[in-house]
Amino acid sequence: MSAIVLFGEQQVRRVWNDREQKWYFSVQDVVEILTGSADVKQYVKRLRSRDPELSANWGTICTPVEMLAADGKKRRIQGANIEGLLRIIQSIPSPKAEPFKRWLAKVGYERLEEIENPELAARRMREIYQQKGYSEEWIEKRMRGIAVRDELTDEWKKRGVKERKEFAILTAEISKATFGMTPSEYKAFKDLQSPQDQLRDHMTDLELIFTMLGEASTTEIAKKKDAQGFIPNKTAAKEGGKVAGNARRELEVKSGAKISTTENYKELPEITRKRIRASKPKD
């Protein structure tokens, strides 16, 4: 998946990395925009010579990725994810880079505050969801779901489960047993086509509740069985998801309605207006 995004009023090429679940941006495009250099390669050489630390880590920060060139053909060029790109911007002595440097300083300061006081991180996250138009009831469940998820991943780390790939596999097992769909299948079910769409940000209250039940059950089972390593924790994930799946099916029988829904929150302002209108008493 590839796309072009606007950086100010100019275009920057980017490509999505499925394995890392991150965007990679064209380093050449960003440097050219911020510096106006006619020879980006030479500018990058001078940049690296001025910043030995950046130069030493250049191979880690940048990686060859395939993107469309101006002639419409795909070529391998240097790309960097958001973290790498911001590191490069820090070293660019250009007035155009100053807003980004100020933003980086602000974000860094806020992050230090959150480390000292974790409640600040939760408060800021809550404010972000409020600004997007989510209801207070939904936000409460989403925040609780994040805490449940953190407890589960902390438990996996203690039990020798490797982050990213194995975390993703175990999460898929829980989701499949809970809803009959893996997270990627669930995203397709809800018509969430952008890689930046977070599935849980588009779940209804009940979907969030059953997601929490599956993950909380998995945590409890892993603890009780003292699951160590990937395979035993995979078994615990299936069993935890099954607990939530059984509860979901029972509720569906009793209520006559499906828990999994194609509803998403891509049009939040309109959804909020509809909910407000529906909650108003009729004359």
N, C-alpha and C positions, 0 to 999 in steps of 0.2 A: 504494500500500500504506500503510495507516495502522494505528495501534495505540495502546493506552493502557498506560503503564508506571507502576509504583509508585515514588514518590519519598518514601522513608520509608514511611508508611502511607497516603499520599494519591496520587491519580491525576494523571498528566500526559499530556496528549495529544501525539502525535507523528505525523509522516508521513514516508515514505521518498522521497527525491529520486533518481530513477533516473539523471539526467544527472550529478549530482555524487557519486552513490553514498554519500550521507550521510543520517542522520536529522535532521529538523528538529523541535524541541520547542516547545510553546506557551510563550511568554515570560510570558503572563498567568498560567498555571497555576503556574509555578515561583515567580514573584514573590509570588503570593498565598500559597503554602505557606510561603515563607521569612519573610514579613512579617506575615501575618495581616491585611493591609490590606483594608478593606471597599470601597475605591475604588482599584483597581490603576492605572487611567489617571492619576489624580492623583499616586499614589505614584511612578510612572515619570517624570512631569514633574519632581517634586522631585528624584528620583534624578539625572536628567540635568542639572539646574541645579547640583547639587553636584559633578558630575564632567564638566567641559567636554570632556575628551578622549573620554569615552564618548559624550557628546552629539554631538560632531563626527563620530564614526564610526558613529552609530546606524543610518544607512541601509545601511551595509555589514554591520554585525553582525546586524541584523534584516531580514527580508524577508517580505512578505505571502504566506501559504500557506493553502491551503484545508483546514479541519479541521471535524469535527463539533461543533456547539454543543450546549448542554444540551437544546434542544428537538428534537434529532435532525436538524437541517438543517445543510448545509455552508455555512460562511462563511469569508471570508478574514480571517485574524488574523495578528498578528505572530509569526513563528517564528524560531528561531536554532538553528544547529548546535551541536555540543558545544563547539567553541572559543569561539563567540560567547556561549553560555550561561554558560560559566565566567567570561568577561570581565564579564558583567553581575553575577554572583554576587559577584565581587571588590568591587563597589561597594555592596553591600547591607550596611548596618550592623545586622545582626541576629544574635543568638546562634545561631540555626538555621543561619546561613551559615558559622559559624566552622569546623566540621569540613571543609567543602569548601575553605575558604581554606588550612587546614593541609595538606590533601591536595595542593592546587596548589603550595604551597611545597615540599613533599617531592618532587613530580614534577619541578618546575623544578630543584631541586638535583641530582636524579639525572640529569637531562638534561645539565646542565653537566658533571657527572662523566664522562658518556659521550662528550661532545665532546672532553674532554681525553684520555680513554682509551677508544677504541672497543671494546676487548676487553670492557669492562664491559657494554656494550649486548648483545653476543653472549652473555655469561654469563647475564645476566638473562633474555634470551629463552629460552635453554636451560632455565633453572629453571622458567619458566612452562610449557613443554611437559612437563617432568618432573612438575610438580604436576597437570597434566591427565591424566597416565597414559600418555603415549606411551613407546614403548620407546627405549632409547639408540640402537639401530641406525637407527630411523626418524628420531630427532632429528638424528643426524649427517647424514643425507641431506637433511633439510629445511633445515638450516643451510647446507649446501653449495649447495643450490638457491637460497637467498636471495642468496648471494654471486654465483652465476652470473647471476641476474636483475639484480642491481645493476650488474654489469659490462655487461650488455646495455643497460640503460636509460641508463647513462652514455655509452655509445657512440652511442645514438640522439640524446641531447642534443647531443653534439659534431657530429652530422651533420644538425642542423637539423630533427629530428622534434619536433613539438609535443607537450607532455605531455597527459595525460588522453585526449582523443578519439583522436588519432593513435596514442598508445601502445596504447590499447585495441584499435584496428583491427589493428595489427601483431601484437599478442599473439594475437588471434583467428585471424589467418592462420597463425601458427606452430602453434597448438593444432589447427586444422582439418586441417593437413597432417600433423601428428603422430598424432592420434587419430581424425580424421574427425569431430570435434565442436568447436564453438566453446566457450569457457569457460561461457557461459550454458547451452548445450545440455548440457554436461558436468555442470553443477550439477543440471539437471533429471534427467539420467540417474542421478545419485547420490541423488536425492530430497532435495536441499538447498534448502529453500524459504525459509529466512530470509535476508534480505539480509546479515546479519552472519556467515553461514557462509562462511568462506574456503575456496575449492575445494581449494587445495593442502594445507590442514590435514586434508583428508579423502581424500587420495590414498594409495595403497599405496606400498611401497618402489619397485616397478617403475614405477608411474605417475610417481613423482617423478624416477626415473632418466631416463625418456624425455622428460619435460618439460625436464630439464636439458640433455639431448642436443640437443633442438630449439633451445633458446635459445643454448647455447654454439656450435652450428653457425651460427646466424644471425649472432652476433657476429663469428665468424671470416670468414664470407662477406662481411659488410658492410665489414670491414677490408680484405680482399684486393681487393675490387672498388671500394674507396673510394666506397661509396654515399653520395650527398649528397641530402638532401631526402626527402620522403615516398615518392614513387613508386619510386625505386631501392631504398629500404629495404623497401618492401613486397615487391618482387621477392626481395630477400635473405631476408625472413621466410618466404616460400613455399618457397624453396630449402632453408633451414635446417630448416624443419619437415618437408620431404620426406625429408631425410637421416634424421631420427628416425623418420618414418613407415615408411620402407623397412626400417629395423632392427627396428621393432616387429613388422611383418608377418612378417619372416623368423623372429623368435623364436617368434611364435605358431604358425607352420608346424612348427618344430622341436619345440616343447614340447607342442603340441596344446591350448594353453590361451590364452584371451583375456587381453590385458594390461589393458584397460579393464574395470573391475568396478564393480558397484553398491554395493560395500562402502563404508561411510563410518564415521567415528569419532564419531558423535553419542552413542554409548553406550560411551565409552572404559573406564570401570571394569570393565564386564562383559567387554569385548574383552580387556583386560589379564588378567583372571582366567582366561579361556579359554586364553590363550597360555601362562600360567604352568602351568596344569594339563596342557596338551599337551606342555610341555617337560620335565615330571617323568618320570623313568624308571619304567617299570612294574615291579611286583613279580614 
